[in-house]
Amino acid sequence: MNHKFKTGLELAKNFFVTGALVETNSKVEFEICRYLPKHENAVVVEVGMGHGNITQEILNTISPTSKLYAFEVNQDFCEHVRQTINDKRLTIINDGAENLVKHITGDIEGIISSLPFSFISKEKREMILRDSHESLVNEAYFSQVLLTKFKSKEFQKVFTDCQILTLKGFPTYYIYHCGKKV
């Protein structure tokens, strides 16, 4: 079966978990990784790994000595990425973003998220954003891709520096780059 078709079926079956019907395109993948650290030994987190197309771009962006922890609640998606991406820098965690601090105790230098915030309760969203902010080192970014223009005030309550970029097309993507400034 065609990879894109199979992926589309999986995303549709899991729409309320993924919030997507198609994989992100290369323009989105490149843009969401804009603020990732390029220096050696950085720790980066991805929440909402899905089928791993953004995961691969993160790995293409970070240094050979850096580490990526990728969170995904769907076990099938975790297995898919384990089979398709063979990179010693990648650690896949089959758990939700709300448990980030249970798995990672050190400083994080970048967080990439494709969580479907529209389908997550307000309490859980606030916890994920707060824990992400607290886990990030100063001057690091939390970058989020969404298919809808989300309430930016929720990001601005936690992060002092928030930019929203619109990537027009079908579908239109909104990328939020939220910097931690202390």
C-alpha positions, 0 to 999 in steps of 0.5 A: 500500500502507498505510504502516503495513503496508509499514513492518511488512513492512520491519521484519519482513524486517529484524528482526535489524537493526532489532529491531522488528516495529512502529514506536514509538508517539508516547508512546515517541517523546516520552519518548525525547526527554525529555532532548534539549537545547532550546538553540540550535546543539546537536548531536544524534545518532540511531543506528538511524534506521529509518523515521524516526518517532523522527527526526521527533520529535527534529527537533520537539524540538530548536531550529531552529539545532541539527543532527541526525546520524542513523545507519542501516545499511539503505540502503532505510531511509535512502532512505525517510527522505530522501524523507519528511523534508525538514529542513536540520538532518538529515544521514543517515549510512548507517553503523553506530553503531560508526563514530560517532567516524569521522563526528562529531568535535565534542561531542555534546549528546544521543544517541537510540538504537533499536539492537537491543542483543540482536542486537549482539555484546557487544564491539560494544555495549561499544564503542558505549556507550563511544564514545557516553559519550566523545562526549557533553558533561557532563550530556548523555544517551544514551537507548535504547529496547528491547523487552526489559529488557536487562542494565542493568549494561552501561549502568551500567558506562559511565554513572553515572546510569541510569534505566529507564522501562517503557511498558506496552502492546503491545509493552512498551517499556523506555527507558533514560536514561543521563546523563554525569556527570563 
